[in-house]
Amino acid sequence: MSRENEESGAGGAEEPEQLALIRESVRTAKVPRAKPRTWRGAALAKELPVARVLVDKGVLHLDRYFDYAVPQELDAEAQPGVRVRVRFGAGSRNVRQGRREGGGLIDGYLVERRAESDYSGPLAALAQVVSPEPVLDAGLLGLARAVADRYAGSLADVLQLAIPPRHARAESRVSPAPPAPPAAPEPGSWRRYGHGPEFLHALASGGAPRAVWTALPGPRWAEEIACAVQATLASGRGALVVVPTGRPAARVDAALTELLGTGRHALLTADAGQERRYQEWLAVRRGAVRAVVGTRAAMFAPVRDLGLVVVWDDGDSNHSDDNAPFPHVREVLELRATRDKCGFLLGSASCTVEAAQLVESGWAVPLVADREQVRGAAPLVRTVGDGDLARDEAARAARLPSLAWQVAREGLKHGPVLVQVPRRGYVPRLACERCREPARCRRCAGPLEAQESGAALRCGWCGVEEAAWHCESCGAFRLRAQIVGARRTAEELGRAFPAVPVRTSGREQVLDTVPGTPALVVSTPGAEPVAEGGYAAALLLDGWAMLGRPDLRAGEDALRRWIGASALVRPQGSGGTVVVVAEPTLRPVQALVRWDPVGHAVRELAERAELGFPPVSRMASVSGPPEALTEFLAGTELPGDAVVLGPVPVRDTGPGATRKGGGAPAGEQAERVLLRVPPGSGAALAAALKAAQAARMARGAKGAREAGGEPVRVRVDPPDIG
């Protein structure tokens, strides 16, 4: 404690007198000194005295700019893009000396300085410039507005996702000067793909090629992404790579470090912590680094002179944000590629229907390897169907087919063996008992579900009952629903192979890598660790549990997860073998055997076009309590070509369960409708839903709360529609 502190602490009787003097000096001062300020009577800035501010209120009826007066003292700091604090909600009656006062303090962003305001009444003054660091430029503002309009959300909500929270210590650090552009790379393993070298050359020469890339099995995809980034940097432009989780981000980070050296790229993930992440983000905004790799939130990273955007594994659910307005990485990066006229690379070991549509529409070109390259890199895939299981005594006793047991035993002689089991929570849909064709509604082709009473089937989309179902493929009348039975897989394998260590990777603990020594690695989909030298074999169990989920994307998602696991297995020439326990005649299983994810996606796209399913059409999900939902739909001016499916009850997620978009909050009863429009009407649908939600919230509807908590939830392009 200093001497001054000691004296002031000892003289307790003098404190009131000292405080009174301070208050009196503030009252008599010509310019107010207290913060946050009302700036009553203070002089305004001589030039551009009006600040247009976006307040950080995510409610739709306030999704606009508000004008504030700029005091002379804040003139230098109050520049477009900075964070500010303003008083909001004072009303028009609380005016003193030409300034509106009162209201609560709220954060915001200064968007523009103007000479005059469109508002004719008195303006409140900016209370404070939080930081002189400009964090919102015109490019990011335009992108955020486009995303908000596409997903029927508010600009403030999008900016909460795009701009990380401020950290003063990170902001005070000086970013280094940007490094010189590297040399253009050699094509290397990109020669394995048709037009791969040409794609790199176009990036290095300043072009903006767009491609959908189907990566070959193996670990080289991260190196190939790093090579594309280097080619872009060689042209003097920036590059952005977005991956679904921290594990692939670490692999691309390591590949970029090895190729470019340290300090040439930024890693933006939530695991880095607030200070480190904000420091890296500022380095990107200031132009100190031109290359970024990160997870979902990095899709908005303010890269200077953007020349390439890359999204890896766009079918992963982690690419869809769980916060309003629920943007998807692929769609946001498509917007960035169009707005910034930069290159676009959508890569995956599999292929989504959306990726196939980009190629079919001509928006992007395919980057695929020829069949000879695929056969040389992929493992051997063998199948075990229902008929094989019925004749297999070992499968009935231990749930592990004889073929899978033999492949595992042989693989353990040469290295680790991967065992993929569906995670808990998969709820399969109904299918024909004879031919396994999914049971669908005759009205809208939605999935049929069994009611609790068991009297009849009901569509999960439009709610119409189906009393006399029969299979349109084979004419059978009986249904089946497969049940997941993989909880004791690790224990059963431990008993079957007592001398072999068993490792698990799943929700509780996700392994990143495992040694190349013999071991059984039991993993849930998406949590498979990388084995040194690759796995000797892989067993994909309970295929029906993944194919039978009540989801439009069940087949596509099952194939993606199978290919993701099988890509970690050694090539067939090195003895790599994969056994999938699923009916061999099913389309996803056949695509895995042939290693043809592109062909599967193209056929799925053709079927969805015939039935009017996304992505050929645009769809929105609206859910809430029955009365609120009915009122909302009655007040919504939908496009004339919109089709309303439903309402249908939404399952209660239950306490502690993960709530997905469109799901009912725990303990609440809700209904859901699906709104479908043809191509070209998606923007009109989003605008109508946004206007209806804004009007409802402006009226102060009963129970209406701020974004994310209102009784009626709107989600455009929901990832799960049943």
LOLUMVO-677633 format. One record per residue (C-alpha): x, y negated, z negated; residue in three letters. Coordinates in steps of 0.1 Angstrom, whole numbers, padded with zeros to 4 digits, always signed. Layout:
BEGIN
XYZALA;...
This chain:
BEGIN
+0000+0000+0000MET;+0013-0035+0009SER;+0017-0064-0015ARG;-0013-0081+0001GLU;-0035-0051-0003ASN;-0024-0048-0040GLU;-0033-0084-0047GLU;-0067-0082-0030SER;-0075-0049-0047GLY;-0066-0063-0081ALA;-0087-0095-0078GLY;-0121-0079-0076GLY;-0138-0111-0090ALA;-0125-0131-0060GLU;-0141-0108-0033GLU;-0175-0125-0031PRO;-0159-0159-0027GLU;-0136-0146+0001GLN;-0166-0130+0019LEU;-0186-0162+0016ALA;-0158-0182+0032LEU;-0156-0157+0061ILE;-0193-0159+0067ARG;-0192-0197+0066GLU;-0163-0199+0091SER;-0182-0177+0115VAL;-0214-0198+0112ARG;-0195-0231+0118THR;-0173-0218+0147ALA;-0180-0232+0181LYS;-0176-0197+0198VAL;-0191-0167+0180PRO;-0165-0142+0168ARG;-0187-0113+0156ALA;-0189-0081+0176LYS;-0211-0069+0192PRO;-0221-0104+0203ARG;-0253-0122+0213THR;-0233-0151+0228TRP;-0259-0176+0218ARG;-0250-0209+0234GLY;-0217-0196+0248ALA;-0206-0208+0283ALA;-0211-0185+0312LEU;-0185-0175+0338ALA;-0181-0202+0364LYS;-0181-0178+0393GLU;-0204-0148+0397LEU;-0220-0152+0363PRO;-0244-0123+0367VAL;-0234-0087+0360ALA;-0255-0058+0375ARG;-0253-0030+0349VAL;-0264+0007+0350LEU;-0275+0015+0315VAL;-0267+0050+0301ASP;-0304+0060+0298LYS;-0312+0092+0317GLY;-0349+0086+0319VAL;-0362+0084+0355LEU;-0384+0053+0352HIS;-0353+0033+0342LEU;-0332+0047+0370ASP;-0323+0012+0384ARG;-0298-0016+0377TYR;-0304-0044+0351PHE;-0289-0079+0353ASP;-0270-0095+0324TYR;-0252-0128+0319ALA;-0214-0128+0318VAL;-0199-0150+0291PRO;-0168-0170+0300GLN;-0147-0152+0275GLU;-0155-0118+0292LEU;-0150-0131+0327ASP;-0116-0116+0333ALA;-0124-0082+0318GLU;-0160-0078+0332ALA;-0150-0064+0366GLN;-0170-0038+0386PRO;-0165-0003+0374GLY;-0157-0010+0337VAL;-0176+0004+0307ARG;-0197-0022+0289VAL;-0221-0024+0260ARG;-0254-0042+0263VAL;-0285-0049+0243ARG;-0315-0031+0257PHE;-0352-0032+0249GLY;-0354-0066+0233ALA;-0386-0077+0252GLY;-0392-0111+0269SER;-0404-0130+0238ARG;-0371-0129+0218ASN;-0353-0158+0236VAL;-0330-0183+0219ARG;-0311-0211+0237GLN;-0317-0195+0270GLY;-0305-0160+0261ARG;-0326-0129+0255ARG;-0316-0114+0221GLU;-0324-0083+0201GLY;-0327-0047+0212GLY;-0304-0018+0206GLY;-0268-0016+0218LEU;-0263+0009+0246ILE;-0234+0019+0268ASP;-0234+0013+0305GLY;-0213+0006+0336TYR;-0208-0027+0353LEU;-0217-0021+0389VAL;-0215-0055+0406GLU;-0209-0092+0399ARG;-0233-0116+0415ARG;-0239-0153+0418ALA;-0276-0151+0411GLU;-0301-0127+0396SER;-0333-0114+0412ASP;-0349-0116+0378TYR;-0364-0150+0372SER;-0365-0149+0334GLY;-0338-0154+0308PRO;-0310-0128+0308LEU;-0293-0112+0278ALA;-0255-0114+0278ALA;-0230-0086+0280LEU;-0223-0077+0244ALA;-0189-0061+0250GLN;-0165-0048+0276VAL;-0155-0015+0261VAL;-0124-0011+0283SER;-0109-0030+0312PRO;-0101+0003+0329GLU;-0124+0006+0360PRO;-0137+0041+0361VAL;-0166+0038+0385LEU;-0157+0028+0421ASP;-0180+0024+0450ALA;-0173+0059+0464GLY;-0181+0077+0432LEU;-0212+0055+0427LEU;-0225+0064+0462GLY;-0218+0101+0457LEU;-0236+0101+0424ALA;-0266+0083+0438ARG;-0268+0108+0467ALA;-0266+0137+0442VAL;-0293+0122+0420ALA;-0317+0117+0450ASP;-0311+0153+0462ARG;-0319+0169+0429TYR;-0347+0145+0418ALA;-0326+0132+0389GLY;-0313+0099+0375SER;-0280+0082+0384LEU;-0271+0080+0347ALA;-0274+0117+0342ASP;-0251+0124+0372VAL;-0225+0099+0359LEU;-0225+0117+0326GLN;-0213+0148+0345LEU;-0189+0129+0367ALA;-0170+0106+0343ILE;-0154+0122+0312PRO;-0158+0105+0278PRO;-0133+0077+0271ARG;-0102+0084+0250HIS;-0084+0052+0240ALA;-0050+0068+0235ARG;-0050+0086+0268ALA;-0062+0053+0285GLU;-0032+0034+0271SER;-0007+0057+0287ARG;+0009+0045+0319VAL;+0005+0070+0348SER;+0036+0077+0369PRO;+0041+0066+0405ALA;+0027+0091+0430PRO;+0052+0115+0445PRO;+0061+0115+0482ALA;+0041+0138+0504PRO;+0056+0173+0508PRO;+0065+0190+0540ALA;+0039+0208+0560ALA;+0039+0246+0550PRO;+0044+0276+0572GLU;+0012+0296+0579PRO;+0024+0326+0559GLY;-0004+0349+0550SER;-0029+0327+0568TRP;-0018+0344+0599ARG;-0039+0374+0588ARG;-0071+0354+0596TYR;-0083+0344+0630GLY;-0077+0306+0635HIS;-0060+0305+0601GLY;-0028+0288+0614PRO;-0048+0263+0634GLU;-0068+0254+0603PHE;-0036+0246+0584LEU;-0022+0226+0614HIS;-0054+0205+0616ALA;-0052+0197+0579LEU;-0015+0187+0582ALA;-0021+0165+0612SER;-0049+0145+0594GLY;-0079+0164+0608GLY;-0111+0174+0590ALA;-0118+0210+0598PRO;-0147+0228+0581ARG;-0145+0265+0575ALA;-0161+0294+0557VAL;-0133+0317+0547TRP;-0138+0354+0538THR;-0106+0363+0519ALA;-0090+0397+0522LEU;-0088+0419+0491PRO;-0058+0413+0468GLY;-0043+0385+0447PRO;-0031+0363+0475ARG;-0062+0341+0478TRP;-0047+0316+0452ALA;-0015+0313+0472GLU;-0035+0307+0504GLU;-0056+0279+0487ILE;-0023+0263+0475ALA;-0010+0264+0510CYS;-0041+0246+0523ALA;-0036+0220+0496VAL;+0000+0215+0506GLN;-0009+0210+0542ALA;-0034+0183+0532THR;-0009+0165+0510LEU;+0016+0166+0539ALA;-0008+0144+0558SER;-0007+0118+0530GLY;-0042+0126+0518ARG;-0056+0142+0487GLY;-0072+0176+0480ALA;-0098+0189+0455LEU;-0102+0226+0446VAL;-0132+0237+0424VAL;-0134+0273+0410VAL;-0160+0288+0388PRO;-0141+0295+0355THR;-0108+0288+0337GLY;-0092+0321+0348ARG;-0092+0315+0385PRO;-0083+0279+0378ALA;-0052+0291+0360ALA;-0043+0312+0390ARG;-0046+0284+0415VAL;-0027+0261+0390ASP;+0002+0286+0388ALA;+0002+0289+0426ALA;+0003+0251+0431LEU;+0031+0247+0405THR;+0051+0274+0423GLU;+0046+0259+0457LEU;+0048+0222+0450LEU;+0065+0219+0416GLY;+0053+0202+0384THR;+0036+0168+0383GLY;+0020+0170+0418ARG;-0015+0181+0408HIS;-0040+0178+0379ALA;-0058+0206+0361LEU;-0093+0195+0350LEU;-0110+0221+0328THR;-0130+0219+0295ALA;-0104+0240+0278ASP;-0078+0212+0281ALA;-0095+0191+0254GLY;-0109+0156+0256GLN;-0076+0136+0255GLU;-0057+0157+0280ARG;-0086+0160+0304ARG;-0092+0122+0304TYR;-0055+0116+0308GLN;-0054+0139+0339GLU;-0086+0123+0352TRP;-0072+0088+0349LEU;-0040+0100+0367ALA;-0062+0111+0396VAL;-0083+0079+0396ARG;-0051+0057+0396ARG;-0036+0077+0425GLY;-0007+0091+0405ALA;-0017+0127+0417VAL;-0035+0135+0449ARG;-0043+0172+0442ALA;-0069+0185+0417VAL;-0079+0220+0407VAL;-0107+0224+0381GLY;-0140+0239+0371THR;-0175+0226+0378ARG;-0172+0190+0365ALA;-0141+0185+0388ALA;-0164+0183+0418MET;-0168+0146+0411PHE;-0130+0140+0406ALA;-0121+0106+0422PRO;-0093+0118+0444VAL;-0077+0090+0465ARG;-0079+0094+0503ASP;-0097+0127+0501LEU;-0087+0150+0529GLY;-0099+0185+0518LEU;-0125+0199+0494VAL;-0123+0236+0485VAL;-0149+0257+0466VAL;-0140+0293+0457TRP;-0166+0320+0451ASP;-0197+0298+0456ASP;-0220+0327+0446GLY;-0209+0325+0410ASP;-0236+0311+0387SER;-0210+0289+0369ASN;-0210+0266+0399HIS;-0246+0255+0390SER;-0246+0229+0363ASP;-0268+0236+0333ASP;-0274+0199+0326ASN;-0299+0176+0344ALA;-0302+0172+0373PRO;-0285+0207+0378PHE;-0263+0201+0408PRO;-0245+0229+0425HIS;-0208+0226+0434VAL;-0212+0238+0470ARG;-0239+0212+0478GLU;-0220+0184+0461VAL;-0188+0192+0480LEU;-0208+0194+0513GLU;-0220+0158+0505LEU;-0184+0147+0498ARG;-0171+0163+0530ALA;-0198+0145+0550THR;-0195+0111+0533ARG;-0157+0111+0532ASP;-0152+0128+0566LYS;-0127+0152+0551CYS;-0120+0189+0555GLY;-0141+0216+0539PHE;-0132+0251+0529LEU;-0157+0275+0513LEU;-0138+0307+0503GLY;-0147+0340+0487SER;-0139+0377+0489ALA;-0177+0381+0496SER;-0201+0359+0515CYS;-0233+0341+0503THR;-0264+0335+0525VAL;-0257+0298+0522GLU;-0222+0303+0536ALA;-0236+0323+0565ALA;-0261+0295+0572GLN;-0233+0269+0574LEU;-0216+0290+0601VAL;-0249+0298+0620GLU;-0258+0261+0621SER;-0224+0252+0635GLY;-0215+0230+0605TRP;-0185+0252+0597ALA;-0165+0278+0616VAL;-0156+0313+0602PRO;-0122+0322+0590LEU;-0122+0360+0589VAL;-0096+0388+0594ALA;-0100+0414+0621ASP;-0111+0449+0612ARG;-0076+0463+0613GLU;-0065+0438+0587GLN;-0096+0446+0565VAL;-0090+0484+0567ARG;-0054+0479+0557GLY;-0062+0458+0527ALA;-0094+0474+0513ALA;-0096+0505+0491PRO;-0115+0536+0500LEU;-0151+0534+0489VAL;-0172+0565+0480ARG;-0208+0567+0469THR;-0228+0587+0444VAL;-0266+0586+0451GLY;-0296+0598+0432ASP;-0295+0632+0450GLY;-0259+0638+0439ASP;-0268+0628+0403LEU;-0297+0652+0403ALA;-0275+0681+0413ARG;-0246+0671+0390ASP;-0247+0689+0356GLU;-0219+0666+0343ALA;-0238+0634+0352ALA;-0269+0646+0333ARG;-0248+0654+0302ALA;-0224+0625+0301ALA;-0238+0599+0325ARG;-0205+0601+0344LEU;-0207+0618+0378PRO;-0182+0645+0386SER;-0168+0625+0416LEU;-0163+0595+0393ALA;-0146+0617+0367TRP;-0123+0633+0393GLN;-0113+0599+0408VAL;-0106+0585+0373ALA;-0085+0615+0363ARG;-0065+0613+0395GLU;-0061+0575+0393GLY;-0049+0576+0357LEU;-0018+0595+0370LYS;-0007+0564+0389HIS;-0020+0534+0369GLY;-0050+0518+0352PRO;-0086+0525+0362VAL;-0113+0499+0362LEU;-0148+0508+0350VAL;-0175+0482+0358GLN;-0208+0484+0338VAL;-0237+0460+0340PRO;-0239+0437+0310ARG;-0269+0438+0287ARG;-0299+0418+0297GLY;-0304+0430+0332TYR;-0341+0435+0337VAL;-0347+0455+0369PRO;-0376+0449+0392ARG;-0400+0476+0404LEU;-0392+0496+0435ALA;-0406+0525+0455CYS;-0398+0558+0439GLU;-0391+0575+0472ARG;-0372+0550+0494CYS;-0361+0524+0467ARG;-0376+0495+0487GLU;-0383+0466+0463PRO;-0420+0461+0456ALA;-0431+0427+0469ARG;-0463+0406+0471CYS;-0483+0408+0503ARG;-0491+0371+0500ARG;-0458+0354+0494CYS;-0433+0383+0494ALA;-0424+0376+0457GLY;-0413+0404+0433PRO;-0441+0424+0417LEU;-0440+0429+0380GLU;-0458+0453+0357ALA;-0483+0436+0333GLN;-0484+0444+0296GLU;-0518+0461+0299SER;-0505+0483+0327GLY;-0537+0479+0347ALA;-0523+0462+0378ALA;-0492+0446+0392LEU;-0487+0409+0394ARG;-0465+0387+0416CYS;-0438+0369+0397GLY;-0441+0339+0421TRP;-0477+0332+0429CYS;-0494+0352+0401GLY;-0517+0371+0424VAL;-0526+0406+0412GLU;-0519+0437+0433GLU;-0543+0465+0424ALA;-0536+0489+0453ALA;-0499+0487+0461TRP;-0482+0511+0485HIS;-0448+0510+0501CYS;-0448+0495+0535GLU;-0417+0513+0545SER;-0425+0549+0536CYS;-0462+0548+0525GLY;-0455+0561+0489ALA;-0476+0549+0460PHE;-0453+0555+0430ARG;-0429+0530+0415LEU;-0398+0532+0394ARG;-0377+0509+0372ALA;-0342+0518+0364GLN;-0330+0513+0328ILE;-0294+0503+0319VAL;-0277+0530+0298GLY;-0241+0517+0296ALA;-0238+0506+0260ARG;-0217+0536+0249ARG;-0197+0538+0281THR;-0164+0530+0264ALA;-0170+0556+0237GLU;-0180+0583+0262GLU;-0149+0576+0283LEU;-0128+0577+0252GLY;-0141+0612+0244ARG;-0137+0623+0280ALA;-0100+0611+0282PHE;-0088+0613+0246PRO;-0051+0607+0254ALA;-0057+0575+0274VAL;-0061+0540+0259PRO;-0094+0523+0265VAL;-0096+0485+0268ARG;-0128+0464+0270THR;-0133+0430+0286SER;-0167+0413+0282GLY;-0186+0385+0265ARG;-0169+0389+0231GLU;-0133+0391+0246GLN;-0124+0385+0282VAL;-0089+0398+0292LEU;-0070+0380+0318ASP;-0044+0406+0327THR;-0036+0442+0318VAL;-0004+0462+0323PRO;+0001+0485+0352GLY;+0004+0515+0329THR;-0024+0542+0328PRO;-0055+0530+0309ALA;-0092+0528+0312LEU;-0105+0492+0314VAL;-0142+0489+0308VAL;-0155+0455+0319SER;-0188+0437+0326THR;-0192+0420+0360PRO;-0171+0389+0363GLY;-0148+0397+0334ALA;-0125+0421+0352GLU;-0089+0415+0343PRO;-0061+0416+0369VAL;-0039+0446+0367ALA;-0002+0444+0374GLU;+0003+0461+0408GLY;-0035+0466+0412GLY;-0058+0492+0398TYR;-0054+0528+0410ALA;-0092+0533+0411ALA;-0125+0517+0401ALA;-0158+0531+0390LEU;-0189+0509+0396LEU;-0216+0525+0374LEU;-0253+0519+0372ASP;-0257+0503+0406GLY;-0295+0504+0404TRP;-0294+0482+0373ALA;-0278+0454+0394MET;-0297+0460+0426LEU;-0331+0462+0407GLY;-0330+0428+0390ARG;-0361+0406+0396PRO;-0342+0381+0416ASP;-0341+0372+0453LEU;-0303+0373+0452ARG;-0301+0407+0435ALA;-0286+0425+0465GLY;-0263+0397+0474GLU;-0251+0392+0439ASP;-0245+0430+0433ALA;-0224+0431+0465LEU;-0204+0401+0454ARG;-0197+0416+0420ARG;-0187+0450+0435TRP;-0164+0434+0460ILE;-0149+0412+0433GLY;-0140+0443+0413ALA;-0130+0464+0443SER;-0107+0436+0455ALA;-0085+0442+0424LEU;-0079+0479+0435VAL;-0049+0489+0456ARG;-0053+0494+0493PRO;-0065+0527+0507GLN;-0030+0534+0520GLY;-0016+0532+0485SER;-0042+0556+0471GLY;-0068+0530+0459GLY;-0103+0545+0456THR;-0136+0530+0445VAL;-0167+0550+0434VAL;-0200+0532+0434VAL;-0230+0549+0417VAL;-0259+0537+0439ALA;-0281+0550+0467GLU;-0258+0552+0498PRO;-0286+0541+0522THR;-0291+0507+0506LEU;-0279+0477+0526ARG;-0255+0463+0499PRO;-0240+0497+0493VAL;-0234+0502+0530GLN;-0218+0467+0533ALA;-0194+0477+0505LEU;-0185+0509+0521VAL;-0178+0491+0554ARG;-0163+0461+0535TRP;-0186+0438+0556ASP;-0200+0410+0533PRO;-0204+0387+0563VAL;-0227+0412+0581GLY;-0247+0416+0550HIS;-0252+0379+0545ALA;-0262+0374+0582VAL;-0289+0400+0579ARG;-0301+0386+0546GLU;-0303+0352+0562LEU;-0324+0365+0591ALA;-0348+0381+0567GLU;-0352+0350+0546ARG;-0358+0329+0577ALA;-0386+0353+0587GLU;-0402+0351+0552LEU;-0395+0314+0546GLY;-0371+0319+0517PHE;-0342+0296+0507PRO;-0318+0285+0520PRO;-0338+0283+0552VAL;-0365+0265+0532SER;-0361+0241+0502ARG;-0377+0251+0469MET;-0383+0234+0435ALA;-0393+0249+0402SER;-0417+0230+0379VAL;-0425+0244+0345SER;-0441+0233+0313GLY;-0471+0238+0290PRO;-0502+0246+0311PRO;-0520+0212+0305GLU;-0490+0191+0311ALA;-0481+0211+0342LEU;-0516+0207+0357THR;-0515+0170+0350GLU;-0481+0166+0366PHE;-0491+0184+0398LEU;-0523+0164+0401ALA;-0503+0132+0400GLY;-0476+0144+0425THR;-0479+0134+0462GLU;-0464+0165+0477LEU;-0454+0166+0514PRO;-0481+0178+0537GLY;-0462+0210+0545ASP;-0455+0220+0509ALA;-0466+0254+0497VAL;-0475+0258+0460VAL;-0468+0293+0445LEU;-0483+0299+0411GLY;-0487+0290+0383PRO;-0474+0321+0366VAL;-0465+0326+0329PRO;-0428+0320+0320VAL;-0413+0344+0296ARG;-0403+0331+0262ASP;-0365+0332+0260THR;-0367+0339+0223GLY;-0345+0325+0195PRO;-0309+0323+0203GLY;-0312+0334+0239ALA;-0297+0316+0268THR;-0323+0293+0284ARG;-0321+0291+0322LYS;-0335+0264+0344GLY;-0372+0267+0346GLY;-0373+0289+0315GLY;-0396+0284+0285ALA;-0381+0269+0254PRO;-0379+0293+0225ALA;-0412+0297+0208GLY;-0432+0278+0234GLU;-0457+0291+0260GLN;-0451+0277+0295ALA;-0461+0282+0331GLU;-0442+0277+0363ARG;-0450+0269+0398VAL;-0427+0271+0428LEU;-0429+0244+0455LEU;-0416+0254+0489ARG;-0411+0232+0520VAL;-0396+0239+0554PRO;-0363+0225+0566PRO;-0363+0187+0569GLY;-0388+0181+0540SER;-0364+0187+0511GLY;-0357+0150+0506ALA;-0394+0142+0507ALA;-0401+0169+0481LEU;-0373+0157+0458ALA;-0385+0121+0461ALA;-0421+0131+0453ALA;-0411+0150+0422LEU;-0389+0122+0410LYS;-0416+0096+0415ALA;-0441+0117+0397ALA;-0418+0124+0368GLN;-0409+0087+0365ALA;-0445+0076+0365ALA;-0454+0102+0339ARG;-0426+0090+0316MET;-0434+0054+0322ALA;-0470+0060+0311ARG;-0456+0074+0279GLY;-0474+0108+0284ALA;-0480+0127+0252LYS;-0449+0146+0242GLY;-0427+0130+0269ALA;-0391+0128+0258ARG;-0358+0118+0275GLU;-0342+0138+0303ALA;-0336+0174+0295GLY;-0363+0176+0267GLY;-0395+0166+0284GLU;-0423+0192+0284PRO;-0424+0193+0322VAL;-0391+0205+0336ARG;-0382+0199+0373VAL;-0354+0218+0390ARG;-0347+0214+0427VAL;-0330+0244+0444ASP;-0332+0267+0412PRO;-0306+0295+0413PRO;-0331+0321+0399ASP;-0366+0322+0414ILE;-0374+0359+0409GLY;
